[in-house]
Amino acid sequence: MRLSVAMLLATGMWLYVQLVLIPYQKTQGPMRQSPRGNLSDLYPRWLGTRELLLHRRDPYSAEITREIQVGYYGRLLDSSRPGDPTDQQGFAYPVYVVLLLAPTIKLPFVIVREVFFWFLGMLTAGAVLLWLKVLRWRPSRSAIMMWVLLTLSCFPAIQGLKLQQLSLMVAALIAAFLWALSRQRFVLAGILLALATIKPQLVFLIVLWLFIWVLGNWRGRQRVVWSFAVSMAVLVGIGEILLPGWIGEFRLAIKDYYRYTGGGNSVLDVLLSPIGGKVTAAALVAMLVGLAWRYRNAEQESTAFQWSVCFTLATTLLVIPMFAPYNQLLLVPGLMMAIRAKGQLWERSRVSQFFCAFTAISILWPFLAGFCLVVASAFLPGTTVQKAWGLPFYPTFAIPIAIYAILLVARKVLVRERDPNEVTANEPARLAT
């Protein structure tokens, strides 16, 4: 029964995107005189990679940016046109991202785009399975199918797949890194984390957490630090060979990116204010560092380790200077951990019950709203339904806050209040019952 409901909700979300959201955007484009090209977030990275490796052209240059705009938007942007986007679509990635995209540079982009859609889908499904292993949770087969199905059908995943957004690859690399770390494959873990730095903003707190955790047992864990450091040196070195002085160009590209996209606001900046958001973000990072230090001795099989990982990712989503929905896939393990312990959380207190309900509503609302709009489209004109296109997006800011809050409130349930060294491998099984 639950699997059937999950399939219904998943189908509803995909149909909402295809039948309501995309038609709405296509209708609004001509009305606002907004350009529409391939609109693939992969394209700027792919074109920059192709031009660097095949023609030795600088992907950060203004000339390449103009060529990217022609492919991405269908024409050059014109600041005198009010309907034109402000995002210039420059090559705002570390240059070593070309190593991941190199196998695609001789293929037509239309093929690369299709391949990446399915490739990122498989990576996302695989990441769900890896998160279950990191959390040492063994739900039923039907429950696993539900997790995979609903993850692939939530709007963050659909948006990432439709845009071929490399954040999905980074999310999978982080999941693989933590799986390798939880299995004491430290050399592999360091390599995977280094590769994930193609999106530095998504991994900087994970790197900070890792160094704190390693200090809890330097002798036994130091290999992951050396592996990460050597891997980063190799990536940076190869980048320097391919494009001497790329670090300075990358810094300028990031500065320009924040300028033409409006300053790089975080969830906290939007909900509070730029100043209030940054002050709050600093406080949250400080609290994360304190809690990471508290659980630095936790072994990989303990819930203290699992909780600190999930809490680090949840904090990341609140403090990074962007709030694109596709980044919310990093919240999947935190949601898993909360659902696994839902019984204890519900019985704990009224505050815990409130955040359980708040999280459930935030997660389910987009699926239910999308499904209702699809049903409505069978009886009402498309233009009428499209007026309510934004309904599934109401909890966009609530979702990262809800999962962060439920993890914080649930800490004493999910982690035993004692020396983390005493947390045993049996605790995950206890929480799963």
PyMOL commands that set and color helices and strands:
alter all, ss='L'
color gray80, all
select helices_A, chain A and resi 2-32+42-55+62-73+95-104+109-134+141-153+155-163+167-182+186-196+200-215+218-242+246-260+267-271+274-294+303-319+325-340+342-348+350-377+382-386+391-393+398-409+411-414+420-422+427-432
alter helices_A, ss='H'
color red, helices_A
deselect
rebuild
show_as cartoon
